[in-house]
Amino acid sequence: MSTTDAFPVLPGHVVALKDLSPTTVADALTEPSVNLALHSRPVPTWASAVDDLVADIVEPYQFWLVNEDIDVLGERLRAGAGQLPGGHEEAVDALFDDVIALASVVSEACGDTRPFVSLRTIDASYFTAGASSVSSHMHLDTATVTLSCTYVGAGTEWTPDSNVIREQFGTRKMQRPDEPLGALVHDPDLVHESVRYEVSLLKGEIREDEDEGSLDFLSNFLEASEIERYNVGGGLLHRGPGTARGTRLLLTVSTMRVPRFSRVPAGSL
């Protein structure tokens, strides 16, 4: 049975997940044509507390786990909690527990014990005038799989695979600063938005001829001999919503390694 038989199919190479178990995630993403798996979950009872936490943040909050084992994620989150305003301990505890649980899904489903974990606020200070940004311009990730979850603010925007003019991305992965979306997709209005607390697992692509910037990025996680071609011509085109809709708190968990589910038969994890 194919993945598209087993999972509800949404617009263009997208499937809905019934749960977030590593096996469910791996089985959904095993299908080469699928480049986005979505899991809708109810807004938790602690969401308003996280809203209040973010509202009290003065300086941008940025946390990264880079090239460290996922087992230390909780410890590293706690060590960096001093960036966050006091008086929000319950929100911080709930948020960090959720981050650890979601990062573990990527680690177990993809077989990467050292995924790249980023939890950060994104506001107007995040952007440089006249420059492209993944938080406002359509792009393809230089990663094999990325989990994304927006806790506060507008969600990540994406367009179905059938809407993408792939020829425009033959030698690049990013929309240019002043380039109209209509130059990259057939229908500029066909853009979907992930909702708060929805979990998105999307495929990027890694090419044999990555540019210098992408190779520098990959070198943070892989030796040159470990970089492998993956999903070329099939990455999900997506972007952040920009600055017009306020501050976001965004989690991303990425692996740059070819996922285990792409190397072994589905269902054998």
C-alpha positions in Angstrom: 0.0 0.0 0.0 1.4 3.4 -0.9 1.7 6.3 1.5 -1.0 8.2 -0.3 -3.4 5.2 0.3 -2.5 5.1 4.0 -2.8 8.8 4.8 -5.3 11.5 4.0 -4.0 13.5 1.0 -4.0 17.3 1.1 -3.2 19.7 -1.8 -0.2 18.7 -3.8 2.2 16.1 -2.4 1.0 16.7 1.2 -0.3 14.2 3.7 -2.0 14.5 7.1 -0.6 12.5 10.0 -2.9 10.8 12.5 -0.2 11.1 15.2 3.4 12.0 15.7 5.0 8.7 16.5 8.4 8.2 14.8 7.0 5.3 12.8 4.0 7.3 11.5 6.2 10.1 10.5 8.7 7.9 8.8 6.0 5.9 6.9 4.5 9.1 5.6 7.7 10.7 4.4 9.1 7.5 2.9 7.0 8.1 -0.2 9.3 10.1 -2.6 6.4 12.2 -3.9 5.4 13.5 -0.4 7.3 16.6 0.6 5.1 17.8 3.5 3.4 15.9 6.4 1.1 17.9 8.7 -0.2 17.0 12.1 -2.9 19.2 13.6 -3.1 19.3 17.3 -5.3 21.3 19.7 -3.9 24.5 21.1 -2.7 23.5 24.6 -3.9 24.9 27.9 -0.5 26.6 28.4 -0.6 28.5 25.1 -1.8 31.8 26.6 1.0 31.6 29.2 3.5 31.3 26.3 1.9 34.3 24.6 2.4 36.3 27.8 6.0 35.1 28.0 6.8 36.3 24.4 5.0 39.6 25.0 7.4 40.3 27.8 10.6 39.5 25.8 12.6 42.7 25.2 15.7 41.4 23.3 15.2 38.7 20.7 15.4 35.1 22.1 17.6 32.7 20.2 18.5 29.2 21.1 20.4 26.7 19.0 21.5 23.1 19.5 24.3 22.5 17.0 26.3 19.2 16.7 25.4 18.0 20.1 23.5 14.9 21.1 19.8 15.3 21.5 20.1 13.9 25.0 21.5 17.3 26.2 18.7 19.4 24.7 16.9 19.8 28.0 20.0 20.8 29.8 21.0 23.3 27.1 17.5 24.8 27.0 17.6 25.4 30.7 21.1 26.8 30.6 19.9 29.4 28.0 16.6 30.3 29.9 18.3 33.4 31.3 17.5 35.1 28.0 13.8 34.8 28.9 12.0 37.2 31.3 11.3 36.0 34.8 7.9 35.2 36.2 6.9 32.8 33.5 8.3 29.5 34.9 5.2 27.4 34.1 5.2 28.6 30.5 8.9 27.9 30.1 8.6 24.4 31.5 5.7 23.5 29.2 7.4 25.1 26.2 10.7 23.3 26.7 8.9 20.0 27.3 7.2 20.3 24.0 10.4 21.3 22.2 12.1 18.2 23.6 9.3 15.9 22.6 9.1 17.3 19.0 12.9 17.2 18.5 12.8 13.6 19.7 10.3 12.8 16.9 12.8 14.0 14.2 15.7 12.3 15.8 14.0 8.9 16.1 12.1 9.0 12.7 15.2 10.1 10.8 17.9 8.3 12.7 19.9 11.4 13.6 21.0 11.7 17.2 22.3 15.3 16.5 19.6 17.2 14.8 19.9 21.0 14.5 17.4 22.5 16.9 16.4 26.2 16.7 13.9 28.0 19.0 13.8 31.7 18.4 11.7 34.8 18.3 11.4 36.6 14.9 10.6 40.3 14.8 11.5 43.3 12.7 15.1 43.3 14.0 15.6 39.9 12.3 15.4 41.3 8.8 17.9 43.3 6.7 16.4 45.7 4.2 16.9 44.7 0.6 18.0 41.1 1.5 16.3 37.8 1.0 15.3 36.0 4.2 13.8 32.6 4.8 11.3 34.3 7.1 9.8 36.4 4.3 10.9 34.9 0.9 10.0 31.6 -0.7 12.8 29.1 -0.6 13.8 25.4 -0.5 15.6 24.2 2.7 19.2 23.0 2.5 18.2 20.1 4.8 16.7 16.7 4.2 13.8 17.0 6.7 12.7 19.9 8.9 10.1 20.0 11.6 8.5 23.3 12.1 6.0 24.6 14.8 4.9 28.1 15.4 4.0 28.8 19.0 3.3 32.5 18.8 2.4 34.6 15.7 1.6 33.7 12.1 2.5 30.3 10.8 4.8 29.2 8.0 3.4 29.6 4.5 3.8 27.0 1.8 2.6 26.3 -1.7 1.7 22.9 -3.2 4.3 21.2 -5.3 2.1 21.4 -8.4 2.1 25.2 -8.2 5.9 25.5 -8.3 7.7 26.5 -11.5 10.6 24.1 -10.9 12.7 25.5 -13.7 13.1 28.7 -11.7 15.0 26.7 -9.0 17.5 24.9 -11.2 20.5 26.8 -9.8 19.1 28.5 -6.7 16.9 27.9 -3.7 15.7 31.4 -2.7 13.3 34.0 -4.0 15.2 37.2 -4.8 14.4 40.3 -2.7 12.3 42.2 -5.3 11.2 39.2 -7.3 7.4 38.8 -7.6 6.0 35.5 -6.4 4.3 35.1 -9.8 7.7 34.5 -11.4 8.1 31.4 -9.2 4.7 29.8 -9.1 1.7 29.4 -11.4 -0.8 31.0 -9.0 0.6 33.5 -6.4 -2.6 33.3 -4.4 -2.3 29.5 -3.9 -0.4 29.8 -0.6 -1.4 27.9 2.5 -0.5 28.8 6.1 0.2 26.5 8.9 -1.7 27.3 12.1 -0.3 27.8 15.6 0.9 24.5 17.2 0.4 22.6 14.0 3.4 20.4 13.3 4.9 20.5 9.8 7.5 18.0 8.6 8.9 19.1 5.3 11.5 17.9 2.9 14.2 20.1 1.6 16.9 19.2 -0.9 20.6 18.8 -1.0 22.4 19.0 -4.3 25.7 17.9 -5.7 26.6 21.4 -6.7 25.5 23.4 -3.6 26.7 27.0 -3.6 29.4 28.2 -1.2 26.9 29.6 1.4 25.0 26.3 1.5 28.2 24.3 1.8 29.3 26.6 4.7 26.0 25.9 6.4 26.2 22.2 5.9 29.7 22.1 7.3 28.3 23.0 10.7 26.8 19.6 10.8 28.5 17.3 8.3 32.0 16.5 7.1 32.4 17.1 3.4 32.5 13.4 2.8 29.1 13.0 4.6 27.1 15.3 2.4 24.8 13.3 0.2 22.4 14.3 -2.6 18.8 14.2 -1.5 15.4 14.9 -3.0 16.7 17.2 -5.8 13.8 19.0 -7.5 11.3 17.9 -4.8 11.8 20.3 -1.9 8.8 22.1 -0.4 8.6 25.8 -1.4 7.8 27.8 1.7 8.5 31.0 3.7 7.9 32.8 6.9 5.1 35.4 6.9 7.5 38.4 7.2 7.2 41.3 9.8 3.7 42.7 9.0 1.9 40.2 11.3 4.0 40.7 14.5 6.5 38.7 16.5 6.7 34.9 16.1 8.1 32.2 18.3 9.3 29.5 16.0 10.7 26.0 16.5 12.6 24.2 13.7 14.3 20.9 14.0 16.4 19.8 11.0 18.5 17.0 9.9 21.0 17.3 7.0 21.6 13.5 6.8 19.7 11.2 4.5 16.9 9.9 6.8 16.9 6.4 7.9 13.5 5.9 6.4 14.9 6.6 2.9 17.4 3.8 3.4 15.2 1.1 4.8 11.7 -0.3 3.9 8.8 1.6 5.4 7.4 0.1 8.6 10.6 -1.6 9.5 11.7 0.9 12.1 
